[in-house]
Amino acid sequence: MPRELTLDVRGMEPPEPLTRVLEAIDDFVPGDTLTVVIDRMPTPLFRVLERNGYAYRVGPGRDALHEIVIRRRDPPA
């Protein structure tokens, strides 16, 4: 069963948000998602995600400036 997690990193100073996100997705399998609630654009996080097989979508947040949904990319068929 896929997991759907939410992580609120508003107000945290770098690099704590990056560290928390990487810990949360460390054991992700395809289908798992993490929604990150954040008040700034975490550009370094995007490079780490792309290099390590994760996809992400950035959108406006309901209670924060941004919400980033992260998932592990499906393996090639």
Sine and cosine of phi, psi and omega as CSV:
sin_phi,cos_phi,sin_psi,cos_psi,sin_omega,cos_omega
0.00,0.00,0.82,-0.57,-0.01,-1.00
-0.90,0.45,0.58,-0.82,0.03,-1.00
-0.99,-0.13,0.60,-0.80,0.09,-1.00
-0.82,-0.57,0.96,-0.27,-0.07,-1.00
-0.95,-0.33,0.41,-0.91,0.11,-0.99
-0.78,-0.62,0.68,-0.74,0.00,-1.00
-0.75,-0.67,0.87,-0.49,0.01,-1.00
-0.99,-0.15,0.93,-0.38,-0.02,-1.00
-0.91,-0.42,0.32,0.95,0.04,-1.00
-0.88,0.48,0.66,-0.75,0.06,-1.00
0.99,0.13,-0.13,0.99,0.02,-1.00
-0.99,0.15,0.57,-0.82,0.04,-1.00
-1.00,0.00,0.59,-0.80,0.06,-1.00
-0.85,0.52,0.57,-0.82,0.10,1.00
-1.00,-0.10,0.24,0.97,-0.09,-1.00
-0.83,0.56,-0.69,0.73,0.03,-1.00
-0.86,0.50,-0.68,0.73,0.02,-1.00
-0.88,0.48,-0.72,0.69,0.00,-1.00
-0.87,0.49,-0.71,0.71,-0.02,-1.00
-0.90,0.44,-0.66,0.75,0.01,-1.00
-0.90,0.43,-0.73,0.68,-0.03,-1.00
-0.89,0.46,-0.60,0.80,0.07,-1.00
-0.91,0.41,-0.63,0.78,-0.05,-1.00
-0.93,0.37,-0.55,0.84,-0.08,-1.00
-0.99,-0.16,0.04,1.00,-0.10,-1.00
-0.81,0.58,-0.61,0.79,-0.05,-1.00
-0.94,-0.34,0.38,0.92,0.00,-1.00
-0.90,0.44,0.57,-0.82,0.16,-0.99
-0.86,-0.51,0.30,-0.95,0.04,-1.00
-0.79,0.61,0.73,-0.68,-0.02,-1.00
0.95,-0.31,-0.46,0.89,0.05,-1.00
-0.96,0.28,0.57,-0.82,0.07,-1.00
-0.70,-0.71,0.51,-0.86,0.09,-1.00
-0.80,-0.60,0.82,-0.57,0.12,-0.99
-0.98,-0.19,0.87,-0.50,0.00,-1.00
-0.98,-0.20,0.82,-0.57,0.05,-1.00
-0.99,-0.16,0.88,-0.48,-0.16,-0.99
-0.52,-0.85,0.47,-0.89,-0.04,-1.00
-0.98,-0.19,0.02,1.00,0.04,-1.00
-0.63,-0.78,0.34,-0.94,-0.02,-1.00
-0.99,0.14,0.91,-0.42,-0.07,-1.00
-1.00,0.04,0.94,0.33,-0.07,-1.00
-0.79,0.61,-0.70,0.72,0.02,-1.00
-0.87,0.50,-0.55,0.84,0.03,-1.00
-0.87,0.49,-0.66,0.75,-0.04,-1.00
-0.87,0.49,-0.65,0.76,0.02,-1.00
-0.90,0.43,-0.67,0.74,0.01,-1.00
-0.90,0.44,-0.69,0.73,0.00,-1.00
-0.88,0.48,-0.74,0.67,-0.02,-1.00
-0.88,0.48,-0.67,0.74,0.00,-1.00
-0.92,0.40,-0.42,0.91,-0.12,-0.99
-0.94,-0.35,0.33,0.95,0.14,-0.99
0.99,0.12,0.45,0.89,0.04,-1.00
-0.92,-0.38,0.55,-0.83,0.12,-0.99
-0.95,-0.31,0.43,-0.90,0.01,-1.00
-0.54,-0.84,0.39,-0.92,0.05,-1.00
-0.71,-0.71,0.77,-0.64,-0.02,-1.00
-0.96,-0.28,0.73,-0.69,0.04,-1.00
-0.58,-0.81,0.19,-0.98,0.06,-1.00
-0.92,0.39,0.59,-0.81,0.00,-1.00
-1.00,0.03,0.34,-0.94,0.09,-1.00
-0.99,0.14,-0.68,0.73,-0.03,-1.00
-0.91,-0.42,0.07,1.00,-0.03,-1.00
-0.59,-0.81,0.11,-0.99,0.02,-1.00
-0.91,0.41,-0.61,0.79,-0.09,-1.00
-0.68,-0.73,0.47,-0.88,0.25,-0.97
-0.79,-0.61,0.77,-0.64,-0.01,-1.00
-0.88,-0.47,0.85,-0.53,0.03,-1.00
-0.98,-0.19,0.84,-0.55,-0.08,-1.00
-0.90,-0.44,0.67,-0.75,0.09,-1.00
-0.58,-0.82,0.40,-0.92,0.09,-1.00
-0.98,0.22,0.69,-0.72,0.05,-1.00
-0.92,0.40,0.58,-0.81,0.09,-1.00
-0.93,0.37,0.59,-0.80,0.05,-1.00
-0.91,0.41,0.51,-0.86,0.03,-1.00
-0.87,0.50,0.58,-0.82,-0.02,-1.00
-0.98,0.22,0.00,0.00,0.00,0.00
